[in-house]
Amino acid sequence: MKPKKGRRSFRGATDLAGHASRASNYLKEVRAACEAGDKSAAQRALRQAIAELETARAGLQVGME
């Protein structure tokens, strides 16, 4: 791993990390809902996780340009 001063960064990296973290939390909700047998809650949390990941992907594409 490169030292911090040698790392490259891009605009929006902090936002991207935030979206990824929220997606991870939603995926934990999906797991809990599946274990509880709550299909509608699992679907809702999965849609939210997907939305967060799509937002993160869009931000990554913009940040790399």
Stockholm file with secondary structure:
# STOCKHOLM 1.0

chainA/1-65         MKPKKGRRSFRGATDLAGHASRASNYLKEVRAACEAGDKSAAQRALRQAIAELETARAGLQVGME
#=GR chainA/1-65 SS CCCGGGCCCCTTHHHHHHHHHHHHHHHHHHHHHHHHTCHHHHHHHHHHHHHHHHHHHHHHHHHHC
#=GC SS_cons        CCCGGGCCCCTTHHHHHHHHHHHHHHHHHHHHHHHHTCHHHHHHHHHHHHHHHHHHHHHHHHHHC
//
